[in-house]
Amino acid sequence: MNVKLEVLKEIQQIGKNNQKVAEDNLERALKNDEFKNLYLEMKQLNFVIAKKDFLNENAQTEKQKLKVVYSKAEELLKKLNLSFKDFEPKYSCKLCNDTGFINDKYCSCFYEKLNSYIVNNVGVNVDKSHNFSNANFELFDDKDSIKNIYVKIRTWCETSSKYKNLLLMGNTGVGKTYLAECIFNDLTSQNKNVNYFTSFALNNLFLKFHTTFDETKSSLLDGVLNCNYLIIDDLGSEPKYKNVTEEYLYLILNERLVKNRSTVFTTNLTPVEIREKYGYRVYSRLCNKEKTVTVLIENKDLRLKKK
């Protein structure tokens, strides 16, 4: 399934529904003969006024008459519990009029719905309360160091950086997933196009792609390859499938770098362990110092400290 196409269809269907409501309102009003006559008179006056304006002729008489007719129609509509505004579609998005586009670019409402779709339909279980503003640093040994990391990463989220990839490394339980969720929530609040996978779920998607041979195959990796930001949580925890895991991980890393799109990883693995598990090609893309910001979070297991 092409997720972007489905989201666009949903937005545009909302627009069609809003147009239908406006059309139904006008149809209901035109069933009143008195209003129908006034409405037709207004259309004729508008035509004459437009013609005279085009020819630089005086249309003051027609304009004055139009005001009188409009006023009568407006009063009549009140009795029908309607107004002229009810004949105009009440679009959900005032920026794009429920088309999903502004000047051939996706509208912010498209990204908002796309992110909502991802959260609700692709199995992402992100805690929406996790954000940079309310992060609690009390359990960290070196609070100032962790605060600096959060500031650095928040800046990365909110500014354009030459470093497209973000690699969050550290032992189990030091808050990498929490930080990944902060990144997801911050980017989605900016209506950025973001996708979030655990490495286990992503690996299953790779396997599904590898074993699919019908017309749906081409769209399976669309959400991974084409989103502006991709977050992969807990890299290294997934099983390694022969001819699948390493190959497709390299594919998405390479394609996303070529297309200048950002990828965020969290992992318990060290750089050496990444190279041993996934091979040099993945390692060279993931740990490229010219393209990747590497952040090491050092702390004892926060989950043990809570007990």
C-alpha positions as a printed Julia matrix, in Angstrom:
307×3 Matrix{Float64}:
   0.0     0.0     0.0
   1.26    3.47   -0.9
   0.83    5.34    2.39
   1.31    8.81    0.91
  -1.32    8.14   -1.73
  -3.75    6.87    0.9
  -3.22    9.99    3.03
  -3.75   12.26    0.01
  -6.94   10.39   -0.86
  -8.19   10.88    2.7
  -7.46   14.63    2.64
  -9.06   15.11   -0.77
 -12.1    13.05    0.22
 -12.6    15.39    3.17
 -12.48   18.27    0.68
 -15.08   16.59   -1.55
 -17.32   16.02    1.46
 -17.07   19.69    2.43
 -17.89   20.73   -1.14
 -20.9    18.4    -1.13
 -22.25   20.02    2.06
 -22.01   23.47    0.44
 -23.7    22.21   -2.73
 -26.5    20.61   -0.7
 -27.05   23.88    1.18
 -27.42   25.79   -2.08
 -29.74   23.15   -3.5
 -31.93   23.37   -0.4
 -32.1    27.17   -0.66
 -32.99   27.06   -4.38
 -36.04   24.96   -3.6
 -37.54   28.19   -2.27
 -38.93   29.93   -5.37
 -38.51   33.45   -3.97
 -34.84   32.87   -3.18
 -34.31   31.15   -6.52
 -35.55   34.23   -8.38
 -33.34   36.53   -6.3
 -30.35   34.22   -6.81
 -30.79   34.19  -10.59
 -31.19   37.97  -10.59
 -27.92   38.32   -8.67
 -26.12   36.1   -11.18
 -27.41   38.2   -14.07
 -26.42   41.47  -12.36
 -22.94   40.13  -11.62
 -22.55   39.17  -15.29
 -23.6    42.65  -16.47
 -21.31   44.35  -13.92
 -18.33   42.22  -14.95
 -18.99   42.97  -18.63
 -19.26   46.74  -18.05
 -16.16   46.8   -15.86
 -14.25   45.01  -18.63
 -15.45   47.6   -21.17
 -14.72   50.47  -18.72
 -18.42   51.39  -18.71
 -20.32   52.76  -15.71
 -22.03   49.95  -13.77
 -23.06   51.98  -10.72
 -26.8    51.41  -11.3
 -26.37   47.63  -11.47
 -24.09   47.6    -8.43
 -26.63   49.52   -6.38
 -29.41   47.19   -7.5
 -27.24   44.16   -6.62
 -26.88   45.42   -3.05
 -30.67   45.64   -2.71
 -31.24   42.17   -4.16
 -28.45   40.7    -2.05
 -29.95   42.2     1.11
 -33.39   40.71    0.32
 -31.82   37.29   -0.37
 -29.81   37.49    2.85
 -32.94   38.17    4.91
 -34.77   35.32    3.24
 -31.87   32.92    3.95
 -32.1    33.73    7.65
 -35.66   32.41    7.64
 -34.3    29.21    6.05
 -31.59   28.97    8.75
 -28.93   29.52    6.11
 -26.47   32.19    5.01
 -24.4    32.86    1.89
 -21.37   31.47    3.76
 -23.12   28.09    3.85
 -22.72   27.92    0.06
 -18.94   28.01    0.44
 -17.08   24.79    1.37
 -15.77   24.87    4.94
 -12.4    23.27    4.23
 -10.57   21.58    7.09
  -7.29   23.14    5.95
  -7.49   26.79    4.96
  -3.98   26.67    3.47
  -4.61   24.12    0.71
  -8.43   23.85    0.66
  -8.14   20.11    1.38
  -6.04   19.33   -1.68
  -2.89   18.36    0.24
  -0.73   20.67   -1.91
   0.5    24.27   -1.92
   2.35   25.3    -5.09
   3.09   21.66   -6.01
   4.51   20.94   -2.53
   2.87   18.94    0.22
   0.87   21.06    2.64
   1.58   20.91    6.39
  -1.79   19.18    6.85
  -0.49   16.32    4.68
   2.5    15.73    6.97
   0.3    16.02   10.04
  -2.03   13.3     8.74
   0.88   11.21    7.46
   2.52   11.21   10.88
  -0.81   10.41   12.52
  -1.29    7.54   10.07
   2.16    6.17   10.9
   1.5     6.28   14.63
  -1.94    4.67   14.35
  -1.44    2.17   11.54
   2.19    1.15   11.26
   2.59   -0.12   14.79
   4.59    2.74   16.25
   4.09    2.94   19.98
   5.63    6.3    20.82
   4.83    7.97   24.12
   3.59   11.42   23.09
   4.45   12.85   26.52
   8.18   12.39   25.92
   9.67   15.66   24.76
  12.74   17.83   25.22
  10.92   20.32   27.45
   9.89   17.93   30.24
  12.84   15.52   30.24
  13.89   14.49   33.77
  17.66   14.34   34.35
  17.6    13.5    38.06
  18.57    9.83   37.63
  21.62   10.59   35.5
  25.07   10.56   37.1
  26.32   13.48   35.04
  23.28   15.73   34.65
  25.11   18.58   32.92
  26.55   16.28   30.27
  23.12   14.76   29.51
  21.5    18.2    29.37
  24.11   19.28   26.82
  23.33   16.18   24.73
  19.61   17.02   24.75
  20.33   20.62   23.72
  22.61   19.43   20.92
  20.05   16.96   19.58
  17.15   19.4    19.87
  19.2    21.88   17.83
  19.8    19.14   15.25
  16.03   18.6    15.0
  15.21   22.25   14.55
  17.98   23.4    12.21
  19.37   22.26    8.89
  22.59   20.33    9.41
  25.19   18.88    7.07
  25.1    15.81    9.34
  22.1    13.9     8.03
  22.44   10.86   10.29
  22.24   10.74   14.07
  23.67    7.72   15.9
  22.74    7.39   19.6
  24.96    4.83   21.31
  25.11    3.54   24.87
  24.49    0.6    27.15
  21.04   -0.8    27.9
  18.75    1.45   29.92
  20.52    4.79   29.52
  17.53    6.52   27.87
  18.21    6.1    24.14
  14.63    5.1    23.28
  13.26    7.98   25.38
  15.51   10.35   23.44
  14.43    8.82   20.11
  10.8     9.44   21.1
  11.65   13.05   21.99
  13.12   13.42   18.5
  10.03   11.87   16.89
   7.64   14.1    18.86
   9.68   17.23   18.17
   9.87   16.57   14.43
   6.19   15.66   14.12
   5.24   18.82   16.03
   6.99   20.69   13.19
   4.86   18.7    10.7
   7.97   16.99    9.37
   7.56   13.7     7.49
   8.84   11.14   10.03
   8.71    7.36   10.23
   9.66    5.33   13.32
  10.52    1.63   13.48
  12.05   -0.67   16.02
  14.87   -2.59   14.36
  12.86   -5.78   14.91
   9.82   -4.39   13.05
  12.02   -2.98   10.28
  13.74   -6.35    9.86
  10.35   -8.03    9.51
   9.46   -5.47    6.83
  12.69   -6.37    5.0
  11.77  -10.05    5.17
   8.27   -9.32    3.86
   9.72   -7.31    0.98
  12.2   -10.1     0.2
   9.46  -12.74    0.04
   6.81  -10.71   -1.82
   6.47  -11.23   -5.56
   3.23   -9.48   -6.48
   2.32   -5.9    -7.42
   2.41   -4.75   -3.76
   6.18   -5.3    -3.49
   7.25   -1.94   -4.94
   5.39    0.07   -2.29
   6.49   -1.9     0.8
   9.65    0.13    1.4
   8.21    3.47    0.29
   7.68    4.72    3.85
  11.26    3.77    4.77
  13.02    5.15    1.73
  11.06    8.34    1.1
  10.25    9.88    4.49
  12.39   12.91    5.32
  13.3    11.47    8.71
  13.55    7.79    9.63
  14.08    6.67   13.23
  15.32    3.12   13.86
  15.3     2.15   17.52
  17.49   -0.55   19.11
  19.57   -1.5    16.09
  21.27   -4.85   16.71
  18.46   -6.43   18.74
  16.85   -8.0    15.65
  17.68  -11.49   14.34
  19.94  -11.53   11.29
  18.35  -13.1     8.21
  20.66  -14.27    5.45
  20.46  -12.14    2.28
  17.94   -9.86    4.02
  19.02   -7.92    7.1
  22.41   -6.63    6.01
  21.47   -6.19    2.36
  18.33   -4.14    2.89
  19.78   -2.13    5.75
  22.57   -1.09    3.39
  20.0    -0.35    0.69
  18.0     2.1     2.8
  21.1     3.72    4.31
  22.68    4.29    0.93
  19.49    5.46   -0.78
  18.65    7.86    2.01
  22.14    9.37    1.96
  21.95    9.78   -1.82
  18.58   11.53   -1.43
  19.94   13.68    1.43
  17.41   12.34    3.95
  18.03   11.95    7.66
  18.17    8.71    9.61
  18.33    8.36   13.4
  19.58    5.15   15.04
  19.75    4.01   18.63
  21.91    1.02   19.46
  23.68   -0.83   22.28
  26.38   -1.84   19.81
  29.82   -0.27   19.6
  31.19    0.78   16.19
  33.32   -2.37   16.11
  30.26   -4.52   16.86
  28.27   -2.74   14.11
  30.99   -3.61   11.6
  31.13   -7.22   12.78
  27.34   -7.68   12.65
  26.46   -5.84    9.44
  29.7    -5.7     7.45
  31.84   -2.83    6.25
  29.34   -1.37    3.76
  26.71   -0.72    6.45
  29.37    0.41    8.92
  30.84    2.9     6.42
  27.41    4.48    5.79
  26.27    4.46    9.4
  29.51    5.68   11.01
  30.54    8.13    8.28
  32.02   11.09   10.17
  31.14   13.5     7.37
  27.45   12.53    7.44
  26.77   11.27   10.97
  26.65   12.85   14.42
  27.58   10.15   16.93
  26.37   10.63   20.51
  27.54    8.34   23.3
  25.29    8.28   26.37
  27.12    6.97   29.42
  25.21    6.11   32.58
  24.16    3.2    34.73
  20.86    1.49   33.83
  18.14    4.07   34.66
  15.55    1.33   35.07
  17.52   -0.2    37.9
  17.89    3.19   39.59
  14.11    3.66   39.65
  13.66    0.6    41.86
